[in-house]
Amino acid sequence: MTTHLSPRLAEIVAALPIQPHLRVLEIGCGPGAAARAVADRLTTGHIVAIDRSAAAIGQLEARSSSQIASGRLTARRVAIEDFVPVEGEGPFDLVFAIRVGALDGRHPEAGIAALDRIAAVTHSHARLFIDGGRPLRELPIRARTV
């Protein structure tokens, strides 16, 4: 099943360095178009799509039954600051976020908490991408000290 994406979202997903075996985390997934497109590119990998909105997660689940049933996609209602992977979900190799204020500079204090959680749930070699580049920008993931 091919997921329909807007031209902008298609460009973003195409720019992600997705490999079929990766464990991927999407932050602020909305109704899940990008998550479905990523899931369609995975074979032994898995994507966990999170959003703080119950409505968005409901839409994602309603539109993603084949990817969820295949075991390549999980949807969770949670903010990144509160995200804790369940057994088998992490650690993640690739993280991406599109229009997420905590990571694009609109909410810097939330960004600190978000980056702390991302560092806690990823491999040391993991990569983090956000929108705002051409089409993406890579941000460093580093462990923070309190």
C-alpha positions in Angstrom: 0.0 0.0 0.0 1.4 3.4 -1.0 0.9 6.3 1.3 -0.2 9.6 -0.4 1.9 12.5 0.7 1.9 16.2 -0.1 4.9 17.3 -2.2 6.5 18.9 0.8 6.1 15.8 3.1 7.2 13.5 0.3 10.4 15.6 -0.1 11.0 15.4 3.7 10.5 11.6 3.9 12.7 11.0 0.8 15.5 13.0 2.5 15.5 10.9 5.7 18.3 8.3 5.7 16.0 5.4 6.2 17.3 1.9 6.0 14.9 -1.1 6.1 16.1 -2.3 9.5 16.1 1.0 11.5 14.2 1.8 14.6 12.6 5.2 14.0 10.9 7.7 16.2 8.6 10.4 14.8 7.8 13.2 17.3 4.6 15.1 16.7 3.3 12.7 14.1 -0.2 14.3 13.6 -2.5 12.1 11.6 0.5 9.9 10.5 1.1 10.4 6.8 4.9 10.5 7.3 4.9 7.7 9.7 3.0 5.5 7.3 5.4 6.4 4.5 8.4 5.5 6.7 6.7 2.2 7.8 6.2 1.3 4.1 10.0 1.6 3.7 10.9 -0.7 6.6 11.2 -4.5 6.5 12.7 -5.6 9.8 12.6 -2.1 11.3 9.9 -0.3 13.2 8.6 3.3 13.6 7.0 4.6 16.8 4.9 7.7 16.1 4.1 9.9 19.0 1.9 12.9 19.4 0.4 14.7 22.4 -3.0 14.9 20.7 -5.5 12.1 21.2 -7.3 13.2 18.0 -4.1 12.9 16.0 -3.3 9.5 17.3 -6.9 8.4 16.6 -6.6 9.5 13.0 -3.2 7.8 12.7 -4.6 4.5 14.0 -7.7 4.7 11.8 -5.6 5.2 8.7 -2.7 2.9 9.4 -4.2 -0.5 10.1 -2.0 -2.4 7.6 1.2 -0.9 8.9 0.2 -1.5 12.5 -0.9 -5.0 11.8 2.4 -5.7 10.1 4.3 -4.7 13.2 6.2 -1.9 11.5 4.2 1.0 13.1 3.2 1.8 16.7 1.3 4.9 17.6 1.4 6.4 21.1 -0.2 9.4 22.7 2.6 11.1 24.7 4.6 14.3 24.6 8.3 13.8 23.9 9.2 15.2 27.3 7.3 12.3 28.9 8.1 9.5 26.4 9.5 6.3 27.7 9.8 3.4 25.2 8.2 0.1 26.1 10.1 -3.1 25.7 11.1 -3.7 22.1 10.6 -0.1 20.9 14.1 1.3 21.3 16.8 2.4 21.4 16.2 4.4 18.2 18.5 4.9 15.3 16.7 7.8 13.6 14.4 10.5 15.1 12.5 13.1 13.1 10.1 15.9 13.8 8.1 18.2 11.5 6.7 21.4 12.8 7.4 20.6 16.5 7.9 23.8 18.5 10.1 22.2 21.1 12.7 21.4 18.5 12.4 24.2 16.0 13.2 27.0 18.4 9.6 28.2 19.1 9.7 26.8 22.7 13.3 26.7 23.9 12.6 25.5 27.4 10.5 22.5 26.1 13.4 21.9 23.7 15.8 21.2 26.5 13.5 18.6 27.9 12.8 17.1 24.5 16.5 16.8 23.6 17.2 15.2 27.0 14.5 12.5 26.3 15.8 12.0 22.7 19.3 11.4 24.1 17.9 8.9 26.6 16.1 6.8 24.0 18.6 6.7 21.2 21.8 4.8 20.3 25.0 6.8 20.4 25.1 6.8 16.6 21.5 8.0 16.2 20.6 11.0 14.0 17.9 13.7 14.6 16.3 15.6 11.8 13.8 18.5 11.8 12.1 20.5 9.1 13.5 23.9 8.2 16.4 22.9 6.0 16.4 21.9 2.3 14.2 20.0 3.2 15.7 18.9 6.6 18.1 20.1 9.2 20.1 17.7 11.3 20.4 18.6 15.0 23.0 17.1 17.3 21.9 14.6 20.0 24.0 14.9 23.1 23.6 13.7 26.6 22.9 16.6 28.9 24.1 17.0 32.4 21.9 18.4 35.2 
